[in-house]
């Protein structure tokens, strides 16, 4: 399996810890089919410094984001990744499999006090 080495993606196992204020808001997935590819869209809102565990499609082949300054991706296993918010902004994260794409629309906000 070949994974794109984009946004400090790393394949490894580890303990994931997130601060209480780093909770995420996640929408229900919207599913569609585009040119035979099954596409699952979700929206995530994170606070700077927060993270969210994301499922990966079967047979994941790549992981990418269009704005790597906003977040980074840590591939925890072949089934799970952690999306980590770095600074305010918006970007999409794409996890592509053989016939499925998981697309996360991520908004990173300043922590609420």
C-alpha positions in Angstrom: 0.0 0.0 0.0 1.4 3.4 -0.9 0.3 6.5 1.1 1.0 10.1 0.1 3.5 11.7 2.4 1.5 15.0 2.6 1.2 17.2 5.7 3.4 15.2 7.9 1.4 12.0 7.4 3.0 9.2 9.4 1.9 5.6 9.7 2.3 4.4 13.2 0.4 3.5 16.4 0.3 5.7 19.5 -1.9 7.0 22.3 -4.0 9.9 21.2 -4.8 12.6 23.8 -6.9 15.7 23.3 -7.7 18.5 25.7 -11.3 18.9 26.9 -11.8 22.2 25.0 -10.7 20.5 21.8 -14.0 18.8 21.1 -15.2 18.7 17.5 -18.5 19.2 15.9 -19.1 16.6 13.2 -22.0 16.5 10.7 -23.8 13.4 9.5 -22.2 12.1 6.3 -23.6 12.9 2.9 -23.0 10.1 0.4 -23.0 10.3 -3.4 -21.6 8.6 -6.4 -19.4 10.4 -8.9 -18.1 8.6 -12.0 -18.5 5.3 -10.2 -16.6 6.5 -7.1 -18.5 6.4 -3.8 -17.9 9.8 -2.1 -18.7 10.3 1.6 -18.7 14.0 2.7 -18.5 15.2 6.3 -18.1 18.6 7.9 -15.9 19.0 11.0 -15.4 22.1 13.2 -12.3 22.1 15.4 -10.6 24.5 17.7 -6.9 25.3 17.2 -5.0 22.6 19.1 -7.9 20.2 18.9 -8.0 16.9 17.0 -10.5 14.4 15.6 -10.3 10.7 14.8 -11.4 10.0 11.3 -12.3 6.7 9.6 -10.4 5.8 6.4 -12.0 4.1 3.4 -11.2 0.5 2.7 -8.0 0.0 0.8 -6.8 3.6 1.5 -4.3 4.7 -1.1 -3.7 8.4 -0.3 -4.3 11.1 2.3 -4.1 14.8 1.3 -5.2 18.3 2.3 -5.2 21.5 0.2 -4.0 23.8 2.9 -1.4 22.0 5.1 -0.9 25.2 7.3 -4.3 24.7 8.8 -4.1 21.1 9.9 -1.9 18.0 9.8 -2.8 14.4 9.4 -1.5 11.5 11.4 -2.3 8.1 9.9 -2.7 6.0 13.1 -3.5 2.7 11.2 -4.8 1.4 7.9 -8.3 2.2 9.2 -8.0 5.4 11.3 -6.4 8.8 11.0 -6.1 11.8 13.4 -6.9 15.3 12.0 -5.0 17.8 14.1 -6.0 21.6 14.0 -2.9 23.9 13.7 -4.3 27.3 12.9 -7.5 29.1 12.0 -8.8 28.5 8.5 -10.7 26.1 6.2 -9.5 23.2 4.1 -10.6 19.8 2.8 -9.0 16.5 3.7 -9.3 13.6 1.2 -8.7 10.0 2.0 -8.9 8.0 -1.2 -9.4 4.3 -1.5 -9.8 2.1 -4.6 -13.5 2.9 -5.1 -14.3 5.2 -2.2 -13.3 8.8 -1.2 -13.9 10.1 2.3 -13.8 14.0 2.1 -13.8 16.0 5.4 -14.6 19.7 5.1 -12.7 21.1 8.1 -13.1 24.5 9.7 -10.6 25.4 12.4 -11.6 28.2 14.8 -9.9 30.1 17.6 -10.5 28.5 21.0 -13.5 29.9 22.8 -12.8 31.3 26.3 
